[in-house]
Amino acid sequence: MAPLGSHSIPVLVTILLACFSCFLITAFSLVPTAPLHDASDTTDFQALLCLKLHLNDNAGVMASWRNDSSQYCQWPGVTCSKSHTSRVTELNLESSNLHGQIPPCIGNLTFLTIIHLPFNLLTGNIPPEIGHLRRLTYLNLTSNGLTGTIPEALSSCSNLQIIDLSNNTIDGEIPSSMNKCSNLQAICLFDNKLQGVIPEGLVFILLKKRNKVKQASDPSCKELKTFTYADIVKATNGFALANLVGSGKYGSVYKGRFEFEEQPVAIKVFKLDQVGAPKCFLAECEALRNTRHRNLVRVITACSTCDPRGHEFKALILEYMANGSLESWLYPKVNKYGLEKPLSLGYRIKIAVDIASALDYLHNYCIPPMVHCDLKPNNILLDDVMGARLGDFGLAKFLQSNSSSKFNSSTSLAGPRGSIGYIAPEYGYGSKVSVEGDVYSYGIIILEMLTGKTPTDQMFSNGLNIRKYVESTFFSHKIGEILDPNIIPNFEEDTENNCDPENHVMTGMLSCVMQLAKLGISCSMETPKDRPAMQDVYAEVIAIKEAFSALRV
């Protein structure tokens, strides 16, 4: 046995840092499991309802998990077996803002092969009933608030290959019985309060598998893939114009494909001749290194090298967003996205929820808290299912932290920070970066999504801005006059006063629009103290989404 003394802690950390959630979950979907048996009962259905009952779902991810809905295999975060369609095999609720304790009834989902619940706010002990899950191959509970000890029963999961319990407050000893997990490839336990000894079998497993683990590409890994300048040139066809996705002050983004990767990527090449671009690159690296959330664009790796002429070259390789930016969907006449199908009200609400979720994470759950500082439609990217991701952290700032001098000067502001039309008014007067600044920008985007007009439209002059424009119609109950014509098809002016039951859907949609407008106006108030906190904004926009979903449009 290896002691967990003061001299061995660095070794333990080095070993355990080599693991973990770096493994792509889909890889474990293909792992053979024990023979399956038909199940016609409702065991899994009831177990999922039990999970929802015991967990606080502030984000509404489990809103469709209802007792009157038997299609539980289609619920968000749930995947069922293809051969035994009533049995749940995967539970994936990463970064879903779930609160509470994992209930023992999770042990009733006996066909589970994957449990992926990282980056939530789960507390309490790991239930020993997880030991009932003999088919389990992957367990990821990293970055929660779990306490207690590692249950001895976990060793009963003999098919386990990956265990990640890092970044919790688990204490006690590592059970010696974990040696029984003969299929184990990696176990990650750092940033806990463990003591005692490391079972020798685990040390051997970790050392033996370490090189394989390092090859994984998840951004939480310490070892990321390395790309050369030549790799990037080849991936972008020599930075061909046809591959150019967009361009900004500090960099250009290209669509690329590396010959050894199946999926395309986005490659952001920094314009290092621009003043501030190198600092922007470092800021993005720092921001993306310290954040991970389902509504933030995922970084794959960074490239800092020289081109053949000896000039410095810096690039970020990011997850590719197939549906472009929100800007390209709001203005389809100008851009190629959305020409065939304009952005519906439902998608606009969904995007509002996703961005509120990202900002709530940055402001309230990121350590230290972060302010994005450049929120605008062009920095809101849409994936292949129209899920919104917040990108471009080149201007992001960490808020001050008393525990680390590293961030002590990060809230100072030299000149306006952000994009014209979206910058909070107080920034123009030299105010420091604050979360209220992001709330203001979010409010402007909400109003832009409703009106289809940018805050820099020529009509906004002589004291008129987009907030006052919407506000004037809101209080006179004539908001239909300023709506983007694509937001509610076949909208009629008298809908607002029409109580005919046949028009209940249209009336309900208009009610959602009114609530969104009210939220946008509130967020974009001139004075920071008059704006709501992001966590309240998030709760409000979730309520709007639920009201819209109830219309079954």
SULWO-V503409 format. One record per backbone hydrogen bond with DSSP energy under -0.5 kcal/mol. NH is the residue of the N-H (numbers start at 1). CO is the residue of the C=O. Records with the same first field share a line. If there is no record, write none. Layout:
BEGIN
NH=CO ; CO
END
This chain:
BEGIN
2=198
3=1
4=196
5=3
8=5
9=5
12=8
13=9
14=10
15=11
16=12
17=13
18=15
19=16
23=20
27=24
28=25
29=25 ; 26
30=27
31=28
46=42
47=43
48=44
49=45
50=46
51=47
52=48
53=49
54=50
55=51
56=99
57=55
58=56 ; 97
59=96
60=57
63=60
65=62
66=64
69=66
70=68
72=70
74=71
75=72
78=75
79=90
81=84 ; 87
87=84
89=79
90=79
91=114
92=77
93=91 ; 116
95=118
96=93
97=119
99=56
100=121
102=123
103=101
106=103
107=104
108=105
109=106
110=108
112=109
113=89
114=89
115=138
116=91
117=115 ; 140
119=142
120=143
121=98
123=100
124=145
127=125
130=127
131=128
132=129
133=130
134=132
136=133
137=113
138=113
139=162
140=115
141=164
143=166
144=167
145=122
147=124
151=149
154=151
155=152
156=153
157=154
158=156
159=134
160=157
161=137
162=137
163=186
164=139
165=188
167=190
168=191
169=146
171=148
172=193
174=197
175=173
178=175
179=176
180=177
181=178
182=180
183=158
184=181
185=161
186=161
188=163
189=187
193=170
195=172
198=2
199=197
202=199
203=199
204=200
205=201
206=202
207=203
208=204
209=205
210=206
212=209
213=209
214=210
215=211 ; 212
216=213
218=22
221=218
224=222
227=225
232=228
233=229
234=230
235=231
236=232
237=234
238=233
240=236
243=240
244=241
245=253
246=253
248=251
252=269
253=246
254=267
255=243
256=265
257=235
261=258
265=256
266=318
267=254 ; 265
268=266 ; 316
269=252 ; 267
270=268 ; 314
271=250
272=270
274=271
277=274
280=276
281=277
282=278
283=279
284=280
285=281
286=282
287=283
288=284
289=285
290=286
296=293
297=390
300=317
301=317
303=315
305=313
307=311
310=307
313=305
315=303
316=268
317=301
318=266 ; 316
319=298
320=264
322=320
323=382
324=321
326=377 ; 380
327=377
329=325 ; 326
330=326
331=327
332=329
334=331
335=331
339=336
343=329
345=487
348=344
349=345
350=346
351=347
352=348
353=349
354=350
355=351
356=352
357=353
358=354
359=355
360=356
361=357
362=358
363=359
364=360
365=361
366=361
368=366
370=362
371=397
379=376
380=377
381=379 ; 389
382=324
383=387
386=383
389=381
390=295
391=379
396=393
397=371
399=369
404=401
407=404
408=405
410=407
412=409
415=413
418=416
422=419
423=419
427=424
428=424 ; 425
429=426
430=427
431=426
433=411
437=434
438=434
439=435
440=436
441=437
442=438
443=439
444=440
445=441
446=442
447=443
448=444
449=445
450=446
451=447
452=448
457=454
460=457
461=459
464=461
469=465
470=466
471=467
472=468
473=469
474=470
475=471
477=474
478=473
481=478
482=479
483=480
484=450
487=484
488=484
491=488
495=492
496=493
497=494
498=495
499=497
503=500
504=501
507=503
508=504
509=505
510=506
511=507
512=508
513=509
514=510
515=511
516=512
517=513
518=514
519=515
520=516
521=517
522=518
523=519
524=520
525=522
530=527
531=528
536=533
537=533
538=534
539=535
540=536
541=537
542=538
543=539
544=540
545=541
546=542
547=543
548=544
549=545
550=546
551=547 ; 548
552=549
553=548
END
